[in-house]
Amino acid sequence: MARIKIEVPQNFTFHCTIPIRISDINYGNHVGNDTILSIIHEARMQYLQSFGYTELNFAGSALIMSDAAIEFKSELFYGDTVIASVTVGEFSRVSFDLLYKLEKQKDGKKIIVALAKTGMVCFDYQAKKISPVPGEALERLSN
C-alpha cells in the first residue's frame, strides 16, 4: 500500500502554539491520531481568526472541510507544546487547500510531529450549495 506523502512549503505564513492536555492522551500514553486532527482544527481556527474570519463567516461564505490527509512523524506526550504552522495552498474556483506542519521542541531542536493537508470548500448554508471562494478572502490569504 502506498503511503501518503504531503509536500509542504519551506515557509509558513502563520504559527501558533497549542499545549497538550491530559485529556489528549490515549491508552498508549501518547496523543492519539484523532487528537492530531483536533489540533489541526484548532490551528485552522486560529489561522482564520488572524484574518478576522471563522468557518461560518469566511468573507460572506462558510467553509466545509472536504478532505484531510495526515502524515504522522513523531509522538506527542502530556506536557508537550505543539508549534502549529499553517499556510494556504492551491485555490480552485470553490475551494482551497490548507497545509500544516506540527512540531515540538526537544533538547533545543524542533521535531516534526505531523504534516497535514485539508481541503476547504466554500459553502452557502442558506442556499445549501457550494459557492465561489470570496474575492476578498482569496486576496487576503494569498498575500
Buried (B, 14 or more C-beta within 10 A) or exposed (E): EEEEEBEBEEEBBBBBEBEBEEEBBEEEEBBBEEBBBEBBBBBBBBBBEEBEBEBEEBBEBBBEBBEBEBBBEBEBEBEBEBBBBBBBBEBEEBBBBBBBBBBBEEEEEEBBBBBBBBBBBBBEEEEEEBBEBBEBBBEBBEE
